């Protein structure tokens, strides 16, 4: 494609107009405009603008930039494909855009430099030899783009696995703190239930919301976070929600309905006071709202409290006529989690076995009897035979050594 033809074709981009506002594309189109107007200095400056924009986005060449932009940014085509509402005219428009992008991505730098050269004074032409060059690489084809969208979707959910829901917005977490399964110790039966429920979610079944409750430090949160590192769970996305974000959670859930991925909305360390304003919001989200929960979404929560709601003796003795009904209303929230999994402190045998395992991983060669005596002394002082306590004990030995 000739440069003037490419310039006109870029002005006729149909489905991917949102990409034309990116610094890479604005620099490229400005370069072609400058060449068309025989503006030598402007063309030279726009060429370096293009190189700078590519480097700033860590792309070696326009083809790499187009691959990221097409795969990971939402477009009318990706949205229509998710809703299975792709028309023939839309397919034609996408094909035309991709043909233009293919011509752009395979355009040799020397063609651009050669187009600038005649516009410069002879004394200024030497600067062209110093201009940076980049390689060419074809843009994605229609088949590649369609296949990617069908498996991964587009936008943030195609690029990231973990997110935070804060102030009504999704914030991607590029490097989430998600332990690998082999890093989790003990509680195999509990983790197996969580994994089985999640696998059913990935297979497209309607599954239970999950409540992991029990003693602090037993690995409840780690169990949930480790799910996105499991083999075969590539389509799973984890969204951590703070309690103060629950009132706006329905809007997020509604937006996830048409996505191809499966989502766990993760609420960590959940507990409510007596008159907590978001108590009713969570009740409706879990069960009871007019709008059903999408089949690709489940709520997983952890709590140190079995019934999630803090109670006092005065409440149980309370002045209300229907005291027992009031208590039942507050404790019924946990029952809206179809799967409730207890995490209790380990017994002595399991705790010491865990200490031995961690000591072996850290290369600690202390006599077993002495190691166990120190571990029990640590337990008495710090309380709680949990994986967290065992790790802290082993860390204390490393410091002492």
Legacy VTK file of the C-alpha trace (Angstrom):
# vtk DataFile Version 3.0
C-alpha trace
ASCII
DATASET POLYDATA
POINTS 401 float
0.000 0.000 0.000
1.330 3.423 -0.970
1.850 5.995 1.800
-0.946 8.259 0.575
-3.296 5.248 0.391
-2.371 4.244 3.939
-3.003 7.806 5.119
-6.530 7.782 3.692
-7.211 4.247 4.971
-6.289 5.261 8.522
-8.774 8.126 8.358
-11.445 5.550 7.421
-10.864 3.220 10.410
-14.320 2.040 11.439
-14.443 -0.308 14.436
-11.183 0.597 16.161
-11.437 4.382 16.272
-10.562 4.302 19.976
-7.038 3.205 18.994
-6.557 6.264 16.815
-6.377 8.474 19.925
-3.350 6.622 21.302
-0.002 8.500 21.082
1.373 5.822 18.743
-1.403 6.274 16.207
-1.576 10.064 16.529
2.173 10.234 15.836
1.873 7.870 12.875
-1.027 9.713 11.245
0.665 13.077 11.898
3.784 11.741 10.160
1.787 10.723 7.099
-0.013 14.099 7.110
3.317 15.936 7.206
4.656 13.899 4.306
1.476 14.570 2.342
1.910 18.308 2.945
5.643 18.184 2.056
6.564 19.487 5.510
10.091 18.212 6.050
10.803 19.329 9.605
7.353 18.341 10.848
7.729 14.890 9.250
11.119 14.443 10.887
9.721 15.419 14.279
6.663 13.161 13.906
8.943 10.222 13.031
10.813 10.640 16.317
7.485 11.148 18.122
6.400 7.761 16.813
9.594 6.091 17.993
9.252 7.722 21.416
5.612 6.605 21.780
6.548 3.020 20.928
9.393 2.979 23.435
7.280 4.601 26.127
4.786 1.733 25.819
7.632 -0.812 25.686
6.832 -1.921 22.153
9.682 -2.708 19.765
7.680 -1.885 16.636
4.155 -0.918 15.476
3.223 -4.583 14.994
3.872 -5.323 18.677
1.846 -2.291 19.692
-1.052 -3.307 17.459
-1.026 -6.832 18.888
-1.382 -5.509 22.440
-3.939 -2.878 21.466
-6.146 -5.255 19.478
-5.987 -8.135 21.940
-6.270 -6.265 25.213
-8.543 -3.281 24.533
-12.303 -3.534 24.317
-13.857 -2.797 20.938
-17.339 -2.977 19.394
-16.249 -6.269 17.829
-15.113 -7.897 21.085
-18.329 -6.753 22.784
-20.554 -8.023 19.982
-18.717 -11.335 19.941
-19.270 -11.791 23.684
-23.002 -11.163 23.198
-23.094 -13.333 20.040
-24.479 -10.388 18.086
-21.944 -10.064 15.258
-23.463 -8.752 12.021
-22.083 -9.150 8.508
-21.485 -5.418 8.223
-19.465 -5.475 11.449
-17.333 -8.356 10.144
-16.675 -6.426 6.927
-15.673 -3.324 8.890
-13.301 -5.310 11.128
-11.723 -6.964 8.088
-11.139 -3.558 6.483
-9.549 -2.186 9.667
-7.262 -5.189 10.019
-6.148 -4.872 6.392
-5.128 -1.272 7.103
-3.357 -2.239 10.326
-1.523 -5.010 8.483
-0.224 -2.488 5.934
0.856 -0.198 8.769
2.643 -2.915 10.761
4.608 -4.207 7.748
5.678 -0.747 6.555
9.479 -0.592 6.401
11.186 2.304 8.181
13.340 2.948 5.108
10.213 3.829 3.105
9.378 6.550 5.616
12.941 7.827 5.752
13.162 7.798 1.961
9.952 9.852 1.801
11.407 12.445 4.190
14.778 12.706 2.379
13.686 14.704 -0.715
11.942 17.252 1.494
15.096 18.186 3.409
17.856 20.534 2.340
20.981 18.665 1.275
22.899 20.001 4.290
20.291 18.560 6.648
19.967 15.128 5.026
22.741 13.609 7.154
20.376 13.505 10.153
18.389 10.768 8.434
21.233 8.293 8.969
20.924 8.782 12.730
17.203 8.070 12.922
16.241 4.928 14.877
14.821 1.987 12.954
12.479 -0.810 13.999
11.545 -4.189 12.612
8.237 -5.093 11.010
5.759 -7.680 12.239
2.289 -8.429 10.849
-0.716 -7.333 12.884
-3.106 -10.061 14.126
-5.411 -11.579 11.530
-9.187 -11.789 11.812
-8.906 -15.484 12.697
-6.339 -14.843 15.433
-8.297 -11.943 16.889
-11.589 -13.866 16.932
-10.024 -16.954 18.500
-8.377 -14.851 21.209
-11.612 -13.019 22.084
-13.580 -16.264 22.310
-11.133 -17.757 24.792
-9.890 -14.742 26.753
-12.274 -11.899 26.028
-10.767 -8.437 25.689
-9.799 -5.503 27.825
-8.490 -5.724 31.393
-9.835 -9.235 31.991
-7.829 -10.612 29.089
-4.608 -9.061 30.367
-4.825 -9.470 34.159
-5.917 -12.240 36.534
-6.439 -10.293 39.765
-8.167 -7.007 40.589
-9.192 -4.711 43.420
-12.668 -3.172 43.517
-12.127 0.286 44.993
-14.363 3.353 44.864
-16.531 1.760 42.201
-13.600 0.992 39.877
-11.616 -2.085 38.937
-7.895 -1.738 39.573
-5.737 -4.459 37.970
-3.052 -6.148 40.065
-0.182 -7.027 37.739
1.698 -9.180 40.286
-0.806 -10.558 42.805
0.345 -12.167 46.047
-1.001 -15.612 45.260
0.716 -18.611 46.863
1.194 -21.735 44.811
-0.602 -24.896 45.955
2.653 -26.511 47.089
3.253 -23.589 49.431
0.059 -24.305 51.381
0.373 -26.651 54.342
-2.300 -28.666 56.114
-6.083 -28.338 55.706
-6.097 -30.520 52.589
-9.748 -31.509 53.070
-10.873 -27.891 53.299
-8.880 -26.810 50.256
-10.201 -29.741 48.238
-13.780 -28.499 48.786
-12.872 -24.997 47.638
-11.053 -26.314 44.556
-13.940 -28.623 43.619
-16.476 -25.785 43.872
-14.251 -23.526 41.759
-13.687 -26.193 39.130
-17.455 -26.561 38.776
-17.675 -22.769 38.302
-15.120 -22.980 35.497
-17.129 -25.770 33.871
-20.143 -23.469 33.639
-22.212 -24.856 36.528
-24.090 -22.718 39.032
-22.125 -23.141 42.247
-22.375 -22.225 45.913
-20.992 -19.078 47.425
-18.268 -20.042 49.893
-17.529 -18.961 53.459
-14.202 -20.001 54.996
-14.386 -19.337 58.726
-12.315 -20.097 61.773
-9.122 -19.282 63.582
-6.756 -16.592 62.384
-3.607 -17.732 60.596
-4.989 -21.032 59.338
-4.666 -20.126 55.633
-8.227 -19.177 54.707
-7.214 -16.200 52.552
-4.254 -18.070 51.071
-6.602 -20.864 49.996
-8.707 -18.437 47.950
-5.795 -16.480 46.490
-3.993 -19.665 45.423
-6.847 -20.611 43.084
-5.612 -18.452 40.199
-2.260 -20.256 40.242
-3.809 -23.721 39.775
-3.193 -25.501 36.443
-6.226 -25.389 34.172
-7.769 -22.426 35.981
-6.635 -19.908 33.344
-10.100 -18.440 32.797
-10.543 -17.652 36.501
-10.364 -14.026 37.658
-10.131 -12.934 41.293
-11.611 -9.590 42.377
-10.934 -8.542 45.966
-13.712 -6.414 47.447
-13.442 -4.417 50.659
-16.475 -4.372 52.924
-17.165 -0.708 52.194
-17.432 -1.593 48.491
-20.283 -4.066 48.967
-23.030 -1.473 48.523
-21.897 -0.902 44.920
-21.162 -4.546 44.163
-24.367 -5.197 42.224
-23.152 -2.890 39.459
-19.913 -4.844 39.159
-21.722 -8.194 39.099
-24.035 -6.960 36.350
-21.047 -5.913 34.227
-19.478 -9.381 34.523
-22.482 -11.275 33.215
-21.495 -11.204 29.527
-17.785 -11.873 30.040
-16.306 -15.234 28.980
-14.189 -15.499 32.133
-15.314 -16.850 35.501
-15.097 -14.559 38.535
-14.615 -14.968 42.257
-15.551 -11.890 44.272
-13.289 -12.234 47.310
-14.234 -10.561 50.612
-11.480 -11.040 53.175
-11.882 -10.898 56.966
-15.623 -10.256 56.826
-17.499 -9.247 60.003
-20.425 -6.952 60.744
-21.362 -4.789 63.673
-24.898 -4.647 64.997
-26.183 -1.891 62.714
-23.799 -2.200 59.786
-25.213 -0.395 56.742
-23.896 -2.903 54.163
-25.313 -5.937 55.994
-28.517 -5.922 53.928
-26.600 -5.265 50.708
-24.615 -8.465 51.114
-27.748 -10.434 51.989
-29.326 -9.409 48.682
-26.180 -10.164 46.711
-25.854 -13.640 48.169
-29.521 -14.546 47.855
-32.812 -12.764 47.759
-32.392 -10.024 45.164
-34.716 -9.754 42.184
-31.759 -9.986 39.773
-30.132 -13.445 39.894
-26.404 -13.896 40.307
-24.746 -14.689 36.935
-23.596 -18.257 36.523
-20.005 -17.069 35.956
-19.771 -15.266 39.318
-19.383 -16.585 42.878
-18.709 -14.871 46.207
-15.948 -16.279 48.443
-15.499 -14.754 51.895
-13.256 -15.417 54.883
-14.051 -14.590 58.470
-12.890 -15.376 61.974
-16.572 -15.532 62.975
-18.895 -18.395 62.158
-21.973 -16.142 61.939
-20.191 -13.015 60.659
-22.109 -10.687 63.009
-20.663 -9.551 66.323
-23.036 -10.194 69.214
-23.076 -9.110 72.855
-24.623 -10.687 75.926
-26.956 -7.711 76.181
-28.307 -8.520 72.738
-29.121 -12.056 73.802
-30.780 -10.810 76.958
-32.257 -7.857 74.994
-35.455 -5.973 75.507
-37.115 -6.923 72.220
-40.152 -9.178 72.391
-38.818 -11.334 69.545
-35.238 -11.579 70.761
-34.687 -14.985 69.220
-35.945 -13.795 65.848
-33.540 -10.856 65.978
-30.618 -13.153 66.732
-31.727 -15.572 64.015
-31.854 -12.749 61.452
-28.294 -11.761 62.223
-26.880 -15.280 62.233
-28.746 -16.283 59.053
-26.365 -14.317 56.836
-23.721 -17.045 56.964
-26.368 -19.579 55.919
-26.667 -17.785 52.589
-23.229 -19.177 51.798
-24.073 -22.626 50.447
-20.619 -23.946 51.294
-19.320 -23.176 54.796
-15.872 -24.558 55.553
-14.313 -24.448 59.054
-10.593 -23.778 59.601
-9.629 -24.619 63.192
-6.264 -24.702 64.966
-4.208 -27.842 64.356
-3.802 -30.545 66.943
-0.370 -31.043 68.484
0.612 -33.881 66.130
-0.303 -31.951 62.977
1.380 -28.783 64.222
4.677 -30.529 64.990
4.582 -32.342 61.622
4.217 -28.942 59.964
7.142 -27.569 61.987
9.297 -30.524 60.853
8.328 -29.901 57.228
9.131 -26.202 57.349
12.413 -26.841 59.174
13.432 -29.243 56.399
12.616 -26.651 53.738
14.780 -24.082 55.541
17.684 -26.512 56.055
17.410 -26.474 59.866
19.151 -29.585 61.222
18.251 -29.246 64.904
17.512 -32.410 66.888
13.803 -33.241 66.516
13.169 -33.454 70.257
14.727 -30.041 70.857
12.902 -28.562 67.859
9.546 -29.831 69.133
10.205 -28.509 72.649
10.964 -25.052 71.280
7.915 -25.206 69.008
5.609 -25.979 71.932
7.178 -23.186 73.976
6.510 -20.834 71.046
2.914 -22.059 70.929
2.390 -21.297 74.621
3.777 -17.778 74.263
2.110 -16.843 70.985
-1.017 -18.999 70.957
-2.550 -20.823 68.012
-1.226 -23.931 66.285
-1.562 -22.616 62.759
0.558 -22.488 59.588
1.190 -18.801 60.251
2.454 -19.510 63.771
4.643 -22.369 62.500
6.211 -20.130 59.840
6.866 -17.434 62.409
8.492 -19.972 64.723
10.820 -21.228 61.962
11.669 -17.625 61.046
12.618 -16.968 64.676
15.058 -19.890 64.569
16.662 -18.506 61.428
17.171 -15.145 63.135
18.695 -16.774 66.221
21.137 -18.750 64.087
LINES 1 402
401 0 1 2 3 4 5 6 7 8 9 10 11 12 13 14 15 16 17 18 19 20 21 22 23 24 25 26 27 28 29 30 31 32 33 34 35 36 37 38 39 40 41 42 43 44 45 46 47 48 49 50 51 52 53 54 55 56 57 58 59 60 61 62 63 64 65 66 67 68 69 70 71 72 73 74 75 76 77 78 79 80 81 82 83 84 85 86 87 88 89 90 91 92 93 94 95 96 97 98 99 100 101 102 103 104 105 106 107 108 109 110 111 112 113 114 115 116 117 118 119 120 121 122 123 124 125 126 127 128 129 130 131 132 133 134 135 136 137 138 139 140 141 142 143 144 145 146 147 148 149 150 151 152 153 154 155 156 157 158 159 160 161 162 163 164 165 166 167 168 169 170 171 172 173 174 175 176 177 178 179 180 181 182 183 184 185 186 187 188 189 190 191 192 193 194 195 196 197 198 199 200 201 202 203 204 205 206 207 208 209 210 211 212 213 214 215 216 217 218 219 220 221 222 223 224 225 226 227 228 229 230 231 232 233 234 235 236 237 238 239 240 241 242 243 244 245 246 247 248 249 250 251 252 253 254 255 256 257 258 259 260 261 262 263 264 265 266 267 268 269 270 271 272 273 274 275 276 277 278 279 280 281 282 283 284 285 286 287 288 289 290 291 292 293 294 295 296 297 298 299 300 301 302 303 304 305 306 307 308 309 310 311 312 313 314 315 316 317 318 319 320 321 322 323 324 325 326 327 328 329 330 331 332 333 334 335 336 337 338 339 340 341 342 343 344 345 346 347 348 349 350 351 352 353 354 355 356 357 358 359 360 361 362 363 364 365 366 367 368 369 370 371 372 373 374 375 376 377 378 379 380 381 382 383 384 385 386 387 388 389 390 391 392 393 394 395 396 397 398 399 400
